[in-house]
Amino acid sequence: MCDLPSLQKRLRTQRPVEWDQLPDFSLYMDQVLSYMDRQVIRFDEDDGLTAAMVNNYTKSGLVPRAEGKKYGREHLAYLTVICVLKRVMSTRDMDLLIREELQGDRPVQDGYAAFCESLDKALNLTAGEMESRSGGDEDLADAAIHFALLSYAAGVASSRYVTMLRQRQDHPAEAVPHAKKPKKEREQNA
């Protein structure tokens, strides 16, 4: 069992490694699973990554296919993102965000760096919130509700951003702000 000061410390210190620190050699599945345990904060054996999960993520296109039976730096970046996001969003939403962040116009390395930077901010913010709620055991329910509500609010915001991304992909012309549409089109819509 994890006590709250230990959790707070892990939130402040445990981070996925930066791109340059990801192994630059290929790993087999069992090595990938072991490596991923160090990439994310987890407490239970039940919430770890399994070979079946990796295979399902690959089949659904969330993760690129392995090179033979070996996984490289890119695979580890994808799996790190998935291991974090799977706790808070659907596979469908993860797919959209991964395509935007890791498979879009920028290199995977840059998308992974942006993800790690955002994760760092979120973990530090949560650790700071924990610090401000440093009551005793009698405040556990209040603290749990507080963090559940923060999660709810962040989930609502994330859901709205995902919806807007999906709309932009489905209807690219409608996603352009009115002021940036060609003059002739603005006149026709007026």
Secondary structure, 3 states (H helix, E strand, C coil): CCCHHHHHHHHHHCCCCCHHHCCCCCECHHHHHHHHHHHCCCCCHHHCCCHHHHHHHHHCCCCCCCECCEECHHHHHHHHHHHHHCCCCCHHHHHHHHHHHCCCCCCHHHHHHHHHHHHHHHHHHHHHHHHHCCCCHHHHHHHHHHHHHHHHHHHHHHHHHHHHHHHHHHCHHHHCCHHHCCHHHHHHHC
